[in-house]
Amino acid sequence: MTDNIVGKNVGWKFLLLAFGTFAGICLEYAVIGLGYLAFGQIISFDGPHWQIIVHWIVTCLVWSGAAVLLVRLAKAKLGFDIFEKGAKMKPWQWCAVVLAIALSVVVSYFDWDMNFKFMAEFRSNGLPRFVFQYLYYFVETVMFLLIIVFGQKAFESWTKKPNIPWGGIVCGLTWGIGHIISRGFFDPVNGILSMVSGFMFGAVYLFVNRDIKKAWVVLLLMFAL
């Protein structure tokens, strides 16, 4: 009975860390508000390049600070070392990862009107803005990966079923659905695609045996390409 109670309490703590990570992502809206106070207008992709670059830099700093805090809390309060190396991957897992990347790129290609995302963004942004936008993607990948990691730990502690991508479900229902308005207007298609991507990201986290470094690289490729 005591073990079950402890497990439930630990699960809620991990779920709070997952929600805390999502709240950290939402701090970008506070950065948008600060940008409005500083520049007298809402920062947009159609505005001056230097303004959106400043926005991305500040957002990355805020997200990085939140990520460091959450990782340290997980280790200090729950004894969870997020950087623990995963087991060696089997050939079928590597195949699953390659397939997931390929599927993600194909879906993105059609979503970007028959263009590869990174090529389309490079053409529209130019080199300086492209570099900072992908720095932004690097850090955003860290954030939604933390949602996956903490969400996975929470539901595993409750269900004792480690092979279900619980973290991906949590990611899809938070970060994924949040993309309905991430482009500054109501975009349900983007939200649905991001929600499905969140589920896939959670599966990939399991494919790489919960190795955070491998997961970050693979999820970045899936998200940014």
N, C-alpha and C positions, 0 to 999 in steps of 0.2 A: 504494500500500500504506500509506504514512504517513498519507494523508488518511483512509483507512478506519479506521485505528487511532485517530486523533484523534477521528473521529466517534463511534466506539464508546465511547471514554472520556467524551466530552461527554454522550452519551446516558445513561450510568450516573450521571453527576453530576446531571443533571436528574431522573432517576428517584429518586435519593436525596433530592433536594429535595421531590419529590412525596410520598415516604414520610415524610420529615421533617415535612411539613405534616400528614399524617394522624396522626403521633405527637403533633403539637401539639394537634390536635383531641382526642386521647385524654387530654390533660392535664386535661380536665374531670373525669376520675375522681379525679385527685389533689385537685382542688378539692372534690369530694364528700367525700373523706377528711378534708380540713381542716375542712370543715363539720361532720363528725361529731365531730372533736376539740373544735371550738368550741362546738357546741350540744348535744352528747351524744346525737345522733340523726341518722339518715340524712335528708338534705333530700328532701322529696317535694312533689309538687304539691298534696297534701291537707293539708300542714302550714301553719304561719303564713305569710302573704303576705310579710312582711318578710324571712323566712329565704330563700325562693326568690329574692327580688329581690337580696339580698346575693350569693347563689350566681351569679346571672346577671351581676351587675356584675363580680365577681372573675373569672369565666370569660371575659368579654369582654376584660378587661385582659390576662389570660394569652394569649388567642388573638391579641390585637392585637400584643403584644410578639413572639410567635412569627412572625406575618406580616411585621412590619417586619424582623426578623432574616433571614428567608428571602429576602425581596425584595432586601435589601442584599447578601446572599451571592450571589444570582444575578447581580447587576450587577457586583459587585467581582471575583468569581472566574470568571464565565463571560461577562461583557460583555453580559448580556441585560437590556435595559430593558423591564420589564413594562408600563410606561406608554406605550410607543410607540403612536401613534395608528394605527388600522387604515385600510384603504382605504375609499373611499365605497361604501356598500351599494347593491346593485342592487334594483330593485323586487321580484324574486322572493325575494330574501333577506328583505326586510321582510315579505313575505307568509308566508314560512316561520317567521319569528319570531312573528308574530301567531298563526299556527296552533299553534305550540308552546305559547304562553302559554294559549291557549284550551283545548287538549287537557289541559294540566296542571291547569287550574282545574276542568275537568269530572271528571277522575280524582279530584282532591282532594275535590270535592263529594260524590261517592259514598263515598269513604273516610271522610268525616266524617258519615256517616249523613244524607245529603241536606241538608247545611249547608255554607255557604261557610266555609272554615277561619278566616279573620280575624274573621268575625262570631260564629262559635261561641266562639272564644277570648275575644273581647271580652265576650260575655255571661257566660262562666264566670269570667273573671279580674277584671273591673272595670277602670277606666281606669289606675290606677297600675301594677298588675301587667301589664296589657296593653302599656303603653308599654315597660317594661323587657324583656318577653319579645320584643318586636319589635326592640329594640336588640340583643338576643342573636341574633336571626335575621339582622340586618344583618351582624354580624361573622361568624357561621357561614357566610354566603354568600361572604364574602371567603375563608374558609379552604378550602371545597371548590372554589372557583374556582381557587385556587392549585394544588390537586391537578391540576385539568384542564390548566392552563397548563403546568406542569412536565412532566406526563405526556405531553402532546402534543409538547412539544419533544424529549423523550427518544425516543419511538418514531419521530418524523419523522427524527431523525438516523440511526436504524438502517434504516428501511424506505424512506426517500425518497418516501413517499406522504403528502403533506400534506392530502389531502382526506378521509382517514378519521379519525373522531373518537376517536383514541387516548386523549386525555385523559379523555374521557367513560367509556371502558372502565376506565381506572385508577380514576377516581372511583367508578364503580359497584361495583368489586370491593374498594374500601376503605371509603370513607365510606358508600356505599350499603348494603353487607352489614352494616356496623357498626350499622345501625339495627334489626337483629334484636333487640338488647337495649337500645336507647336509651331505651325507655319503662320500664325497670326490671324487665321480664319478657320471656320468650322470645316474640317476635312475628314469625314468619317472613313474614307478609303485609306488614308494615311494611318489613321488610328487602328483600323482592322489589320492592315499589313504589319504594323509595328507590334500589335498584340500577338499575331502569329509568329513574328520574328522572336518575340520574347519567349514564347514556348519553345521554339527551336534552340534558342541560346541555352535554355535550361537543359535540354537534352544533350547538347554539345558539352556542357560542363560535366555531365556524367560520363560521356564518351571519353573524355581526357582524364578520367579517374580523379576528378576534383582537384587537378593540378592548376592552381590559380594562374601561373605564368603561361602555360599552354592555352588555357581557356581564354586569357586576355588576347593573345595573338590571334587565335582562331575567330573569336567574336569580333575583333577589330576588322579582320578581313571580310567577314560576313556583313558587317555594318557599314564599312566605309567603301567597299568596292561596288 
